[in-house]
Amino acid sequence: MQTAKSPTTDVTQARSVSTSETSRCFTSQCSVACLHAPLDRVSTDTGSNELSPRGCEIVTPPVRRTTRRDALTRPRSQRRICANEGRNTHTHRRESKAVQACVYNKLHMSQVRETAHVIMASTSCVVGTFLPTHRSGTSSGIILQRFPEKDWSDTPFIDGIEWFCQPQGWALSTDRQEPRFFVSVLTDIDANRHYCACMCFNETVAITPSKPVDEVHTPSTKLINEEDPVEGEGAHLTRSLPAITHHSIMYAPKCLVLVSRLDYIETFRSCLGIIYTVYVENIGVPLETLVGNILGCIQVPPPGGPQVRFSIGAGDRQALQPPLSSSLPTTHTSVCLLFQQLGIRNVLVLFCAIMTEHKILFHSKSYNRLTEGCRALTALMFPFRYSHVYIPLLPAALVEVLSTPTPFIMGVHSSLKTDIAELMDVIVADLDGGAIMVPDGVSLPLLPEPLLSHSQEALSMVLQPELSCADHAFPPSNLRLTQPAMLDKEIRAIFMRMFAQLLQGYRSCLTIIRIHPRPIITFHKAAFLGERTLLDCDFTTRVLDCMFFTSFVCERGPPWRPCDVWDELYSSMSDQLRLEAQDPRIVLLHIQELAQQLYTNENPNPQPYVQKILKPPDGAFARIHQPPLPTINTGQSLRPVQPRIVPIGLHISTIHDSRHIVSNSARRLEVLKNCINCIFENKISDARKTFPAVLRALKSKAARLALCTELAQHVLGNKAMLEHQQFDLVVRLMNCALQDDSAMDEHGVAAALLPLATAFCRKLCTGVIQFAYTCIQEHSVWQNQQFWEAAFYQDVQRDIKALYLPRVVDTSPSSRHSYDTMLSPVSPREIAAEQMRVWPALDQEKQNELVNSEESTLYSQAIHYANRMVYLLIPLDSSGRNHKQDTAFEEERVSNSITNSVAESDSADAESGFEEQDPGETGSNVIKLVSRFVDKVCTEGAVSAEHNRSLHQMVPGVVHMHIETLEAVHRESKRLPPIQKPKILTPSMLPGEEAIMEGLRVYLLPDGREESSGGLLGGPPFLPAEGAIFLTNYRIVFKGTPCDPFACEQLVVRSFPVTSLTKEKRVTVQYLAHLDQWLQEGLQLRSCTFQLIKLAFDEEVTPENIETFRKLIHRVRHPPHILNHFAFTGQVVVPQTPLHKGKEKNATLK
């Protein structure tokens, strides 16, 4: 036999190891054999399937058998290892010393995915115990043999595999144990999972008792039957031992291991069981033949391929059926078993824990139950894939791994329960006891209602079908009894339907920012949460922030790809829900239909195949004179699923939840439209009459979006010059629309107003123009980087669509507020799908042109948004050091994903030419924020490094120039005539009552009582009211008029005795729409007379006056004399203690 050279580059070269070399390397009992085959090996003919020399068969039309002579006549570079078995006994025994070669041609890499048959197992090894020197010694696992001896470049050997072959440790035992089979799952650095199938059994060993130090002989270990090796093959294992008369018989564990990236657990069980049976029963089949056939000849077609019928050479008959789809998980009965072990409620809690990235730990006495439990829980996540630490069988020696700060799913043996009892942030599930333990410090959000209750009802209906007729006097005798395999799929169908409902409309929130050379998709989280009214749902928010949701968008976001069961379910879910609302009885029918599809995916071949698997007789493991395991000598085209346009399903704008619908009449929208028309027609008096009604109408989302549409219709070109009064009213409408939206901009109002803020302007003087963005900067949405990213991606998608369909897309500002151009004949997803379809047929020059055009689109839009961010983030008074943005920028901005940014360095400032100028604290913070945004979107959009660098160099210059421009705008804006305010009305005093402090201009705010603001009870709205707050020696008095002069002309007076004050509280008042100004500070006064005064101080009131007012209240409410509690007539008024201004400045330390 010819020995192959160890390969380095070409993994398809012939590989074999000589018998003599193996004998020299492994002369002790602590040697290991392992067969290692590449994972992506392909057959010779793309249209046919190779047959193994021992009856390995693929159920397809017959093909020509490759003979050994053909194999040897082919070039050396095209050979590969497989097992070959002779036809007669003499040849059979002669060739069992080596693994013979069988040849397959090497295909081009582009053909691998369509024609490759993957080898079932990549590694086979024997793992044994490194025996101690005496009974009390410790044992450890050691690899006795492995195949191949040298790693191949495409499938390196996994280090530390011996830890997972005996998770509880390699300990000697005084009792012989039955053979065990379990599967450990290992994950490599590329997140690929390797399934390690282990067949564990015991071998008898003789342990020499410990001897005194003065004795001559050294303690030794030997095998019981090593003096009688089988057929001379194990003679090299014999070790010269001194004659000892007293031995202790013990049993050492040994494992046969198959390592594969394929998840065919039952096939692994059968193959390892056959090897063990041949060894135990001493069947005349060389073990080399069995291992060689497993690793070299059994090729598994890709998903959707035909059934493979094969034999590994021991007279067995086996069948292996690939699933129809590679995206669907294969569970068999593991999900059903998990519900039987833990129950419905506990599994739902674990499901919510895994979906919100918590740490989950299973423990059981069975290794198989641990593996199946972890597999079942991750299968319930479909269509998501678990992307964190996944170790179903954690060795006892690695239990400290449970202290990792990252989320995980792990399993440990129940013997380690005491070691895991003190884990304070890990949810522990006892599979044997059917209980889970959630620590007190773990915040675990559950599914939102009604999904949680509906899921529980559906699970009860499937798992307990007799529950519906349990109270019947005459229960039916023909109850539906579902097989465990089908019951497993029905449970999975319930969770798939739950995800389809939870994610309804998600495809409408996908933003396409690149098509070529590969599609880049982002998800508009704020739009999804806002349209689905899920902003307050902690579970959904956490799911959308998880790592596996980002992977889900990347995998299932492209509009042109192969579809599976999930895509069909998502597109038809709205129709199913409508039918189920009319007839709830068809819910079970829909679940069963989906379960049948999942079952067919795992069992696509309806024809049963009777397999013949060799098994040892009962009690064979307990044979006394069982020899040790001998050392092993070493030495068709499938049509893939065609891609198509992914169905979009129900648009998110058409999904309505009746619980959250806010009525908004067409009359209010008509009033809004008329008011805006009056503003732009310069009918200011008519606009002011309807202005309060418009402000109240803007409480609804539909009115705010309608405002954006109406304002955009009055923009001609890139600029709309307004008069002063027009400008003030438009700015008030913008601020009112922004005040009711959160910082996430879930309804897209801020994104729609963004282009309008740079369009509306007024002329302050010659050469000085003030834009609307200088008056709407105080809203928190402008400081949220997620908003800027989402708005940027929406505009990029619009421009990408215009790149391919310039005549269809409307690029006017009126179209920018919508998340999707629904009125366009062709959606961006359809354009992207068509471009992805024709991409392979384009020549290289055309492909490069499209790639450059898309990159230029992103680059120009990034420049545009960098300027917009500077406009909205630099305050009008940029020199003011007390501006609230100075501290707000210090907080870390949260982004949709983590990107390494160069914004923290000073290189951008140095290269921009402005290094000698100091932009101030606000300017520096804005530069960092804009640079971080530029770095993020350019990285996501695959913008070239040169363009990215030029953007970073541009940002400091834009900030400096804008600060210089704002100086003139701020100077001229201060010269504008002040807004006329109503005269302060003096309250009527009681006899003996005197004013202690002059009135401060304030606004009386609504305090929640409907009778004071009209509302549902009708009547004129008194609040909010503008006036002044007065302090007397007896009362606190507010007197003013309603802010809406067209709704009510009455006076508003509210007062209570100052000594009845029980609580004073400072309140933070944000933008008041009816006042068109930001009021920084407010005060809430509550008395024991059931009165409440909630004030907002006018901007003309200084903080010193507010503090003086608060001190006077505290001084007067506790007067020095009893007579000062009331205002008396005809008596001498006790003078108040004068307040010294010097003491006010240096008051008591707080």
Secondary structure, 3 states (H helix, E strand, C coil): CCCCCCCCCCCCCCCCCCHHHHHHHCCCCCCEECCECCCCCCCCCCCCCCCCCCCCEECCCCCCCCCHHHHHHCCHHHEEECCCCCCCHHHHHHHCCCCCEEECCCCCHHHHHHHCCEECCCEEEEEEEECCCCCCCCCEEEEEEEECCCCCCCCCCCCCHHHHHCCCCCCCECCCCCCEEEEEEEECCCCCEEEEEEEEEEEEEEECCCCCCCCCCCCCEEECCCCCCCCCCCHHHCCCCCCCCCCEEEEEEEEEEEEECCCCHHHHHHHHHHHHHHHHHCCCCCHHHHHHHHHHCCEECCCCCCCEEECCCCCCEEEECCCCCCCCCCCCCHHHHHHHHHCHHHHHHHHHHHHCCCEEEEEECCHHHHHHHHHHHHHCCCCCCCCCEEECCCCHHHHHHHHCCCCEEEEEEHHHCCCCCCCCCEEEEECCCCEEECCCCCCCCCCCCCHHHHHHHHHHHHHCHHHHHCCCCCCCCCCCCCCHHHHHHHHHHHHHHHHHHHCCCHHHHEEEEECCCCCEEEECHHHHHHHCCCCCCHHHHHHHHCHHHHHHHHHHCCCEECCCHHHHHHHHHHHHHHHHHHCCCHHHHHHHHHHHHHHHHHCCCCCCCCCECCCCCCCHHHCCCCCCCCCCCCCCCCCCCCCEECCCCCCHHHCCCHHHCCCCCHHHHHHHHHHHHHHHCCCHHHHHHHHHHHHHHCCCHHHHHHHHHHHHCCCCCCCEEECHHHHHHHHHHHHHHHHCCCCCCCCCHHHHHHHHHCCEEEEEECCEEEEHHHHCCCCHHHHCHHHHHHHHHHHHHHHHHHHHCCCCCCCCHHHCCCCCCCCCCCCHHHHHHHHHHHHHHCCHHHHHHHHHHHHHHHHHHHHHHHHHHHHHHCCCCCCCCCCHHHHHCCCCCCCCCCCCCCCCCCHHHHHCCCCCCCCHHHHHHHHHHHHHHHHHHHHHCCCCHHHHHHHHHHHHHHHHHHHHHHHHHHHHHCCCCCCCCCCCCCCCCCCCCCEEEEEEEEEECCCCCHHHCCHHHCCCCCCCEEEEEEEECCEEEEEEEECCCCCCCCCEEEEEEHHHEEEEEEECCCEECCCCEECCCEEEEEECCCCEEEEEECCCCCHHHHHHHHHHHHHHCCCCCHHHHCCCCCCCCCCCCCCCHHHHHCCCCC
